[in-house]
Amino acid sequence: MNINSGDRSESPAAPANEVASFDIRHLSAEQLGALGVSQIAYVKRVVVNGEQGFAIHAADGTPMAIAGDRDVALAAIVQHEMQPLSVH
């Protein structure tokens, strides 16, 4: 599907080494919500049962884990082949 041209018909798949391009202004709410879900995880300082920890969330906000140390949280994200980002 070529989103840039306004043509909504199916188009041949791009070769594996090509990056598909699209106009982000035409994403649906669902597509925008799913953007980066499997590639990005956020780390946020939290307090759980009176103890400080670091929550790991998927890009869509889904809680994934809690670590006792920020470096452990970051390492866990990298170990799962995701890009860590901090939330302030």
Rosetta blueprint (number, residue, H / E / L):
1 M L
2 N L
3 I L
4 N L
5 S L
6 G L
7 D L
8 R L
9 S L
10 E L
11 S L
12 P L
13 A L
14 A L
15 P L
16 A L
17 N L
18 E L
19 V L
20 A L
21 S L
22 F L
23 D L
24 I H
25 R H
26 H H
27 L L
28 S L
29 A H
30 E H
31 Q H
32 L H
33 G H
34 A H
35 L L
36 G L
37 V L
38 S L
39 Q L
40 I E
41 A E
42 Y E
43 V E
44 K E
45 R E
46 V E
47 V E
48 V E
49 N L
50 G L
51 E E
52 Q E
53 G E
54 F E
55 A E
56 I E
57 H E
58 A E
59 A L
60 D L
61 G L
62 T L
63 P E
64 M E
65 A E
66 I E
67 A E
68 G L
69 D L
70 R H
71 D H
72 V H
73 A H
74 L H
75 A H
76 A H
77 I H
78 V H
79 Q H
80 H L
81 E L
82 M L
83 Q E
84 P E
85 L E
86 S E
87 V L
88 H L
